[in-house]
């Protein structure tokens, strides 16, 4: 069954971004050579599928990219502290 749906794409000069990525940005907190409960600092790195695509297109091809995400409301559990 065929549908008669037309798609109109704006010209590049009418758009602010070449790509808008919708999704999560993951943060990795690395304690290095220390244990999590004794470290005083973490190395933080970002990632996630949607983020990686947007960043890759920006870094490799110079495209204008954006990421739309949200922050979760988290109740932190500090029970691991001594």
VEXRO-130213 format. One record per residue (C-alpha): residue number from 1; z, x, y. Coordinates in nm, 4 decimals. Each point is the difference from the previous one (the first is absolute). Layout:
N
num pz px py
NUM Z X Y
...
This chain:
82
num pz px py
1 0.0000 0.0000 0.0000
2 -0.1011 0.1492 0.3349
3 0.1783 -0.0554 0.3239
4 -0.1673 0.0027 0.3396
5 0.2661 0.2009 0.1807
6 -0.1109 0.2281 0.2783
7 0.1926 0.3048 0.1088
8 -0.0250 0.1246 0.3540
9 0.1170 0.3544 0.0622
10 0.0737 0.1107 0.3548
11 -0.1760 0.3103 0.1287
12 0.2087 0.3201 -0.0006
13 0.0350 0.0144 0.3785
14 0.1584 -0.3482 -0.0027
15 0.2804 0.1095 -0.2369
16 0.3096 0.2051 0.0758
17 0.0397 0.1335 -0.3559
18 -0.2416 0.0927 -0.2748
19 0.2581 -0.0967 -0.2642
20 0.3236 -0.1998 0.0050
21 0.2063 0.0514 -0.3142
22 0.2521 -0.2656 -0.1065
23 0.2821 0.1173 -0.2236
24 0.3072 0.2069 -0.0517
25 0.0756 0.3526 0.1071
26 0.2267 0.1737 -0.2496
27 0.2397 0.2724 0.1088
28 0.1147 0.2668 -0.2437
29 0.3321 0.1693 0.0770
30 0.0127 0.3363 -0.1802
31 0.3386 0.1771 -0.0106
32 -0.1647 0.3302 -0.0984
33 0.2150 0.2197 -0.2214
34 0.3146 -0.2069 0.0666
35 0.1379 -0.3095 -0.1627
36 -0.0454 -0.3245 0.1884
37 0.3724 -0.0554 0.0538
38 0.0669 0.3540 0.1314
39 -0.3052 0.0714 0.2154
40 0.0188 0.0056 0.3778
41 -0.3728 -0.0568 0.0610
42 -0.3118 -0.1406 -0.1645
43 -0.3663 0.0923 0.0270
44 -0.1770 -0.3281 0.0748
45 -0.3616 -0.0645 -0.0959
46 -0.2065 -0.3156 0.0302
47 -0.2440 -0.1587 -0.2401
48 -0.1297 -0.3178 -0.1563
49 -0.3472 -0.1167 -0.0927
50 -0.0843 -0.1814 0.3206
51 0.1473 0.2762 0.2141
52 -0.1868 0.2712 -0.1909
53 -0.3365 -0.1737 0.0501
54 0.0561 -0.0450 0.3751
55 0.1252 0.3579 0.0450
56 -0.2819 0.1441 -0.2088
57 -0.2686 -0.1795 0.1997
58 0.1605 0.1189 0.3239
59 0.0435 0.3641 -0.1071
60 -0.3305 0.0436 -0.1882
61 -0.2409 -0.2121 0.2010
62 0.1728 -0.0453 0.3367
63 0.0035 -0.3799 -0.0282
64 0.2394 -0.2066 0.2090
65 0.2473 -0.1511 -0.2459
66 0.3165 -0.2083 0.0206
67 0.2689 -0.1104 -0.2450
68 0.1751 -0.3376 0.0124
69 0.3288 0.0011 -0.1897
70 0.3561 -0.1277 0.0312
71 0.3499 0.1329 -0.0506
72 0.2237 -0.1488 -0.2667
73 0.3502 -0.1055 0.0924
74 0.2096 0.2057 -0.2419
75 0.3719 -0.0165 -0.0691
76 0.0794 0.3670 -0.0677
77 0.2423 0.0716 -0.2822
78 0.2209 0.2944 0.0837
79 0.2001 -0.0192 -0.3243
80 -0.1334 0.3407 -0.1135
81 0.1975 0.1779 0.2731
82 0.3218 0.1698 -0.1088
